[in-house]
Amino acid sequence: MGKGGGCMPTKNKFPINEPSAERPVIQTDITGSEAEWSKKLRIFIVFYSMYGHVETLARRMKKGVDGIEGVEGVLYMVPEILAPDVLEQMKVPPKNDDIPVISVDELIEADGFLFGFPTRYGCMAAQMKAFFDSTGKLWREQKLAGLPAGFFVSTGTQGGGQETTSWTAVTQLAHHGMLYVPIGYTFGAGMFRMDSISGGSPYGAGTFSGDGSREPSEPELALAEHQGKYMAMTVKRLAQ
């Protein structure tokens, strides 16, 4: 998928949960620009996670992306902006060394994005906002225009912003000319269950952290995996 240019999606429908919907990448002996086409499409799963809830969703989301042939998910964290002594007072656990911190310049290497973050009063956490604020040089040249992107979130309570956190984040995509890809109700019956508390919405996967002790439930993780698969299929369709 070309960087900086919009793509017109095809009119073909694709059923996400059916293996037969996966279109394999054609492997041939090719060179030059055609060789680039045969490479895997990459979806950057870029997130901020203070206590690990968003990271857990991100890892399951990568499983969904990687489950679609010809597409791979790449996990990245955004830089921390709080001082170490502040994080210590907040009892924030250390970050995992196996996930690198992304730089702004690396964003142009992606074919699509899934951005994850906890909420702060119905908006994205300051760490993620600071990262978006640092992308001015890419915005000036519209380097990310036409690239699809989605969101996933973590909130402390049921009324804490599962939907508004995504709503307020759409402005970041709009200014970059990116394509917002919500999941709608493509997960089917899993989004209509009322027998247990579960985060997520048609805007993207989500989890409730409560006081921090609640871990993402299996229904929440299943929705995250579905979103990864859905985005991977969307990126493939736009690239063809």
C-alpha positions as CSV (number, residue, x, y, z in Angstrom):
1,M,0.0,0.0,0.0
2,G,1.5,3.3,-1.0
3,K,2.4,5.7,1.7
4,G,0.6,9.1,1.6
5,G,-2.0,8.2,-1.0
6,G,-5.6,7.2,-0.5
7,C,-6.9,3.9,-1.8
8,M,-10.4,3.0,-3.1
9,P,-11.7,-0.1,-1.4
10,T,-13.3,-2.8,-3.5
11,K,-17.0,-3.6,-3.3
12,N,-16.4,-7.2,-2.3
13,K,-17.7,-8.3,1.1
14,F,-15.5,-10.5,3.3
15,P,-16.8,-12.6,6.1
16,I,-14.3,-12.2,8.9
17,N,-14.9,-15.5,10.8
18,E,-14.7,-17.8,7.7
19,P,-11.2,-19.1,6.8
20,S,-12.3,-19.3,3.1
21,A,-12.4,-15.4,3.1
22,E,-8.6,-15.2,3.5
23,R,-6.9,-14.4,0.3
24,P,-3.4,-15.9,0.1
25,V,-0.5,-13.8,-1.0
26,I,0.7,-15.1,-4.4
27,Q,4.3,-16.3,-4.3
28,T,6.1,-15.9,-7.6
29,D,9.6,-15.3,-8.8
30,I,9.5,-11.5,-9.2
31,T,11.9,-8.6,-8.9
32,G,11.9,-4.9,-8.4
33,S,8.6,-3.2,-7.4
34,E,6.7,-6.4,-7.7
35,A,8.9,-8.0,-5.1
36,E,7.8,-5.4,-2.6
37,W,4.2,-6.4,-3.2
38,S,4.9,-10.0,-2.1
39,K,6.1,-8.9,1.3
40,K,3.8,-9.2,4.3
41,L,1.7,-6.2,5.0
42,R,2.4,-4.8,8.5
43,I,0.0,-3.4,11.0
44,F,1.6,-1.5,13.8
45,I,-0.1,-2.0,17.1
46,V,0.9,1.1,19.0
47,F,-0.2,1.5,22.6
48,Y,0.4,3.0,26.0
49,S,-0.3,0.8,29.0
50,M,0.3,1.9,32.5
51,Y,-0.7,-1.2,34.5
52,G,-0.7,-3.7,31.7
53,H,-4.4,-3.9,30.7
54,V,-4.0,-2.3,27.3
55,E,-0.8,-4.3,26.7
56,T,-2.8,-7.5,27.3
57,L,-5.4,-6.5,24.7
58,A,-2.6,-5.5,22.3
59,R,-0.9,-8.9,22.5
60,R,-4.2,-10.7,21.8
61,M,-4.9,-8.3,19.0
62,K,-1.6,-9.2,17.4
63,K,-2.7,-12.9,17.5
64,G,-5.7,-11.9,15.4
65,V,-3.6,-9.9,12.9
66,D,-1.0,-12.7,12.5
67,G,-3.9,-15.2,11.9
68,I,-4.5,-13.6,8.5
69,E,-2.1,-14.8,5.8
70,G,0.1,-12.2,4.3
71,V,-0.3,-9.8,7.3
72,E,1.7,-9.4,10.5
73,G,1.2,-7.4,13.6
74,V,4.1,-5.4,15.1
75,L,3.8,-4.3,18.8
76,Y,5.2,-0.9,19.8
77,M,4.9,1.2,22.9
78,V,4.8,5.0,22.9
79,P,7.4,6.9,25.0
80,E,6.7,7.4,28.7
81,I,6.5,11.1,29.8
82,L,6.2,10.7,33.5
83,A,9.3,10.9,35.7
84,P,10.5,7.6,37.2
85,D,9.9,8.8,40.8
86,V,6.3,9.6,39.9
87,L,5.8,6.2,38.3
88,E,7.2,4.6,41.5
89,Q,4.8,6.5,43.7
90,M,2.0,5.3,41.5
91,K,3.2,1.7,41.8
92,V,3.5,1.4,38.1
93,P,5.2,-1.9,37.1
94,P,8.2,-1.8,34.8
95,K,7.7,-2.0,31.1
96,N,8.4,-5.2,29.2
97,D,11.7,-5.1,27.4
98,D,10.4,-7.3,24.5
99,I,8.3,-4.5,23.1
100,P,10.3,-1.5,21.6
101,V,9.4,2.1,22.0
102,I,8.3,3.5,18.6
103,S,9.7,6.7,17.0
104,V,7.6,9.0,14.9
105,D,9.7,8.3,11.8
106,E,8.9,4.6,12.0
107,L,5.2,5.2,11.5
108,I,5.5,5.6,7.7
109,E,6.7,2.0,7.5
110,A,3.2,0.6,8.5
111,D,0.4,-0.4,6.2
112,G,-2.2,0.2,9.0
113,F,-2.5,0.9,12.7
114,L,-4.3,-0.2,15.8
115,F,-3.8,2.4,18.6
116,G,-4.5,1.4,22.2
117,F,-4.6,3.6,25.3
118,P,-6.3,4.0,28.7
119,T,-8.8,6.8,29.2
120,R,-8.4,10.0,31.1
121,Y,-11.8,11.6,31.7
122,G,-13.1,10.3,28.4
123,C,-10.0,11.1,26.3
124,M,-6.8,9.3,25.5
125,A,-4.0,9.2,28.2
126,A,-1.5,12.1,28.0
127,Q,1.3,9.8,27.0
128,M,-0.5,8.8,23.8
129,K,-1.6,12.4,23.1
130,A,2.0,13.6,23.5
131,F,3.0,11.0,20.9
132,F,0.4,12.2,18.4
133,D,1.4,15.8,19.2
134,S,5.0,14.9,18.1
135,T,3.9,13.8,14.6
136,G,3.7,17.3,13.1
137,K,6.4,16.7,10.5
138,L,4.4,13.7,9.1
139,W,1.2,15.8,9.2
140,R,2.8,18.7,7.2
141,E,3.5,16.3,4.3
142,Q,0.5,14.1,4.9
143,K,2.7,11.0,5.1
144,L,0.0,9.0,6.8
145,A,-2.9,10.0,4.6
146,G,-4.9,7.0,3.4
147,L,-3.7,4.6,6.0
148,P,-6.4,2.7,7.9
149,A,-6.4,2.9,11.7
150,G,-8.5,1.7,14.6
151,F,-8.6,2.1,18.4
152,F,-8.9,0.0,21.5
153,V,-9.2,1.2,25.1
154,S,-9.2,0.6,28.8
155,T,-11.4,2.3,31.3
156,G,-11.8,2.1,35.0
157,T,-15.6,2.0,35.2
158,Q,-18.5,1.0,32.9
159,G,-19.3,4.7,32.3
160,G,-15.7,5.7,32.1
161,G,-15.4,6.3,28.4
162,Q,-15.4,3.1,26.4
163,E,-16.9,5.0,23.5
164,T,-16.0,8.6,24.1
165,T,-12.3,7.8,24.3
166,S,-12.4,6.6,20.7
167,W,-14.7,9.4,19.6
168,T,-12.3,12.1,20.9
169,A,-9.3,10.3,19.3
170,V,-10.8,10.4,15.8
171,T,-9.6,14.0,15.5
172,Q,-6.0,12.8,15.4
173,L,-6.8,10.6,12.4
174,A,-8.8,13.3,10.6
175,H,-5.9,15.8,10.6
176,H,-3.5,13.1,9.2
177,G,-6.1,12.1,6.5
178,M,-6.1,8.5,7.9
179,L,-9.1,6.2,7.5
180,Y,-10.9,5.4,10.7
181,V,-11.9,1.7,10.8
182,P,-14.4,0.8,13.6
183,I,-15.4,-2.8,14.1
184,G,-19.2,-2.1,14.1
185,Y,-21.0,-5.3,15.2
186,T,-19.0,-7.6,13.1
187,F,-18.2,-9.8,16.1
188,G,-21.9,-10.8,16.1
189,A,-23.4,-12.5,19.1
190,G,-20.3,-11.8,21.2
191,M,-21.2,-8.1,21.3
192,F,-24.8,-8.7,22.5
193,R,-24.2,-10.8,25.6
194,M,-25.7,-9.5,28.8
195,D,-24.6,-12.3,31.2
196,S,-21.4,-10.7,32.3
197,I,-19.5,-7.4,32.4
198,S,-17.5,-6.9,29.2
199,G,-15.8,-3.9,27.7
200,G,-15.6,-3.0,24.0
201,S,-18.0,-1.3,21.6
202,P,-18.6,-0.9,17.9
203,Y,-15.7,1.6,18.0
204,G,-13.2,-1.0,19.1
205,A,-12.2,-3.5,21.7
206,G,-12.0,-2.5,25.3
207,T,-11.6,-3.7,28.9
208,F,-12.6,-2.5,32.3
209,S,-9.7,-2.3,34.8
210,G,-11.7,-1.3,37.9
211,D,-9.2,-0.5,40.7
212,G,-6.5,-2.1,38.6
213,S,-6.9,-5.6,40.0
214,R,-9.4,-6.7,37.3
215,E,-7.7,-8.4,34.3
216,P,-9.2,-8.4,30.8
217,S,-11.8,-11.2,30.5
218,E,-11.9,-13.8,27.8
219,P,-14.8,-12.2,26.0
220,E,-12.8,-8.9,26.0
221,L,-9.7,-10.7,24.7
222,A,-11.8,-12.5,22.1
223,L,-13.1,-9.2,20.8
224,A,-9.5,-7.8,20.7
225,E,-8.4,-10.8,18.6
226,H,-11.4,-10.3,16.3
227,Q,-10.4,-6.6,15.8
228,G,-6.9,-7.6,14.9
229,K,-8.3,-10.1,12.3
230,Y,-10.8,-7.5,11.0
231,M,-8.1,-4.8,10.6
232,A,-5.8,-7.3,8.8
233,M,-8.5,-8.2,6.3
234,T,-9.3,-4.5,5.8
235,V,-5.7,-3.7,5.1
236,K,-5.4,-6.6,2.6
237,R,-8.5,-5.5,0.8
238,L,-7.3,-1.9,0.5
239,A,-3.9,-3.1,-0.8
240,Q,-5.3,-5.2,-3.6
